[in-house]
């Protein structure tokens, strides 16, 4: 299935036209990039296409600059899920990030990135509930698993698997016949098994709650109204905690 193009915006530190040239040159190496527009004054890079946001960030970072996703898709069409381990002995609990953008009436792309896990195959599933107080055990079953079984259809709550390499890194970019509003408030579990037998103290088992994310022009803040920190100060703080 061909994924429709969508727009994403990123905050990127740029000082001159040479910065823009470097960034565009790096993005030209990616498949799925249709158009790149950079605003030096606003420190924003807007991209149209169907490339994975995580791949875009990596391409920009390869130029020696960081990038913060500021928005994806239209208003109310994007979501995000921060994946954490419940293991109390792990220093950096944040070990993954799921970005989701609805690009058609019943089609959402899923961009999942994890790091710091043991090598192997992991299952990513959307759960019925958003309660992660007891780790994966309190999230309920796989979303729509029973209905799918009764109808003999693929389960929409099963996103698929992600392979984690020897360096502890894993990424997967896929699409599912889901609308964003259906997932808000639910949770995502990434674990070696798809169902049952979870151990919340396992450092390789991750959980997170799905929350709405800003549309492409919905978030233009440069300073957080709550903390008074700039987006780059917040970025540095979150990266130190394990954020991707």
C-alpha positions in Angstrom: 0.0 0.0 0.0 1.3 3.4 -0.9 1.4 5.8 2.1 -0.1 9.2 1.4 2.3 12.2 1.9 2.0 14.2 5.1 3.8 17.2 6.5 6.1 17.3 9.6 7.8 20.3 11.1 11.0 20.2 13.1 12.8 22.8 15.2 16.4 22.8 14.1 19.2 25.2 15.2 20.4 27.0 12.0 22.6 30.1 11.7 23.0 30.6 7.9 22.0 29.5 4.4 24.9 26.9 4.6 23.0 25.2 7.4 19.9 24.9 5.2 22.0 23.5 2.4 23.5 20.9 4.6 20.1 19.8 6.0 18.5 19.6 2.6 21.5 17.7 1.2 21.1 15.1 4.0 17.4 14.8 3.5 17.8 14.3 -0.2 19.4 11.0 0.6 16.2 9.7 2.1 13.4 7.9 0.2 10.0 9.5 0.6 11.0 13.1 0.8 8.9 15.3 -1.6 9.7 18.8 -0.4 11.9 20.5 2.2 11.2 24.1 3.3 13.5 25.8 5.9 12.7 29.0 7.8 16.0 30.5 9.2 14.3 33.1 11.3 11.8 30.7 12.9 14.4 27.9 13.1 11.9 25.5 11.6 12.2 22.9 8.9 9.0 21.7 7.2 9.0 18.4 5.2 6.4 16.9 3.0 6.5 13.2 2.1 6.1 9.8 3.6 9.4 9.2 5.2 9.5 8.1 8.9 9.9 11.0 11.3 12.7 9.1 13.1 14.6 8.7 9.9 14.2 12.5 9.2 15.6 13.2 12.7 18.5 10.9 12.2 19.3 12.5 8.8 19.3 16.0 10.3 21.4 14.8 13.3 24.0 13.4 10.8 24.8 17.0 9.9 25.8 17.7 13.5 22.5 19.5 14.4 19.7 18.2 16.6 16.0 18.2 15.6 12.8 18.3 17.7 9.6 17.2 16.1 7.2 20.2 16.5 4.1 18.7 14.7 2.8 16.1 12.3 -0.2 15.9 10.0 -3.3 17.9 10.5 -4.9 19.0 13.8 -6.1 16.1 15.9 -4.4 13.6 13.6 -1.2 12.8 15.5 -0.3 10.9 18.7 2.8 10.0 20.7 3.7 7.3 23.3 6.8 7.5 25.5 7.9 3.9 26.3 9.4 3.3 29.7 10.6 0.4 31.8 9.2 -0.1 35.3 12.5 -1.6 36.5 13.6 0.4 39.5 17.3 -0.3 39.0 17.5 1.2 35.5 19.0 4.7 35.4 17.3 5.9 32.2 13.8 4.6 32.3 12.7 6.1 28.9 13.7 3.6 26.3 11.4 4.1 23.4 9.1 6.5 21.5 6.2 5.8 19.2 5.1 8.5 16.8 1.7 8.1 15.1 0.2 10.2 12.3 -3.2 9.6 10.6 -2.6 10.2 6.9 -6.0 9.0 5.5 -9.6 8.4 6.7 -8.7 5.0 8.1 -4.9 4.8 7.9 -2.3 5.7 10.5 1.4 5.3 10.2 3.4 4.1 13.2 7.0 5.1 13.7 8.5 3.1 16.6 12.0 3.5 17.9 13.6 1.8 20.9 17.1 1.6 22.4 18.9 0.1 25.3 17.1 -3.3 25.1 18.6 -6.7 24.9 19.0 -8.0 21.3 16.0 -10.0 20.0 12.5 -9.9 18.6 9.9 -7.8 20.5 6.1 -7.5 20.0 4.4 -4.1 20.0 0.7 -4.1 20.9 -2.0 -1.6 21.8 -3.8 -2.5 25.0 -7.4 -2.1 26.0 -6.6 0.2 29.0 -4.3 3.0 29.7 -3.5 2.1 33.3 0.3 1.5 33.5 0.5 1.7 37.3 1.5 -2.0 37.5 3.4 -2.1 34.3 2.0 -4.3 31.5 -0.2 -6.3 33.8 -2.6 -3.4 34.4 -3.0 -2.5 30.7 -5.6 -5.1 30.0 -5.6 -7.4 27.0 -4.6 -6.6 23.4 -7.1 -4.1 22.0 -9.8 -5.7 19.9 -8.2 -9.1 20.1 -11.5 -10.9 21.0 -13.5 -9.1 18.3 -10.9 -9.9 15.7 -10.8 -13.6 16.7 -14.6 -13.9 16.5 -14.7 -12.3 13.0 -11.6 -14.1 11.7 -9.9 -10.8 11.0 -6.4 -9.4 11.8 -6.2 -7.7 15.1 -5.7 -4.0 14.8 -4.2 -3.9 18.3 -1.2 -5.9 17.1 1.2 -3.5 15.6 3.8 -6.1 14.8 7.4 -6.9 15.8 10.6 -4.9 16.0 14.1 -6.4 15.8 16.6 -5.1 18.3 20.2 -5.3 17.2 23.3 -6.1 19.2 23.6 -2.4 19.9 20.2 -2.4 21.6 18.6 -0.3 18.8 15.3 -1.2 17.1 13.1 0.7 14.7 10.0 -0.1 12.6 7.8 2.0 10.3 4.4 0.6 9.4 0.8 1.5 8.7 -2.4 0.3 10.3 -6.2 0.7 9.5 -6.7 2.8 12.6 -7.9 6.3 13.4 -6.0 8.3 15.9 -8.9 9.1 18.2 -9.5 5.3 18.7 -6.1 5.0 20.4 -5.9 8.1 22.6 -5.8 7.1 26.3 -4.9 3.5 25.6 -1.4 2.1 26.2 1.3 0.4 24.2 3.4 -2.6 25.5 6.6 -3.6 23.9 7.8 -7.0 25.2 9.3 -10.3 24.1 5.9 -11.9 24.3 2.7 -10.6 22.8 0.4 -11.7 25.6 0.5 -12.9 29.3 3.4 -13.7 31.6 4.7 -10.1 31.8 7.1 -9.1 34.4 7.0 -5.3 35.2 10.5 -5.5 36.7 11.9 -6.8 33.4 14.1 -3.9 32.0 13.3 -5.1 28.5 9.5 -4.7 28.9 8.3 -1.2 28.0 4.9 0.5 28.5 3.5 3.9 27.8 0.2 5.8 27.4 -0.9 7.1 24.0 -1.5 10.9 24.1 -2.4 13.4 21.5 0.4 15.2 19.7 0.5 18.6 18.0 -0.5 18.9 14.4 2.0 20.4 12.0 1.1 24.1 12.8 -0.4 23.5 16.3 2.8 24.0 18.3 4.9 27.0 17.8 6.1 27.6 21.3 9.8 28.2 22.0 9.5 28.5 25.7 7.4 26.2 28.0 4.8 28.2 29.9 5.1 25.7 32.8 8.9 25.5 33.3 10.1 28.6 31.6 12.7 26.5 29.7 13.4 26.8 26.0 12.6 23.8 23.8 16.3 23.1 23.6 16.7 23.1 27.4 13.8 20.7 27.7 15.4 18.6 24.9 18.7 18.4 26.8 16.9 17.4 30.0 14.8 14.7 28.3 17.8 13.2 26.4 19.6 12.9 29.7 16.7 10.7 30.9 16.9 8.5 27.9 14.5 10.2 25.5 15.1 9.5 21.8 
